[in-house]
Amino acid sequence: MERLEVIFDAIPNSIEGDEAEILSMLIENYENQFFPIEAPDPIEAIKIRMEEMNIKQKDLVGIIGGKRSVSEILSKKKRLTVDMIRELERVLNISASVLINKYQLSK
């Protein structure tokens, strides 16, 4: 990492540029192997985006269903459907690849 910081802005296709590229790949592989990033919980992603957009639970009524459905989804008592995922992707701009991840239902 220290060496990469020194040569980070090296000219591409130069000796240091090639070294920076190789070091970047090695660091990325190491991080992927030893520090993998877990897929985000879809419901937590929704809640975070709601906070960012200053959206309340009631604002999701009609987007993912009625009042009860919204409550059940946000409390993880019910799973998201394909239609809900499509609407959430459109309205909240959350990638469907995040929304389709599995999550533990609460009891």
Secondary structure as UniProt FT lines:
FT   HELIX           2..7
FT   TURN            8..9
FT   TURN            12..13
FT   HELIX           15..34
FT   HELIX           42..52
FT   TURN            53..54
FT   HELIX           57..60
FT   TURN            61..63
FT   HELIX           67..74
FT   TURN            75..76
FT   HELIX           82..92
FT   HELIX           96..99
//
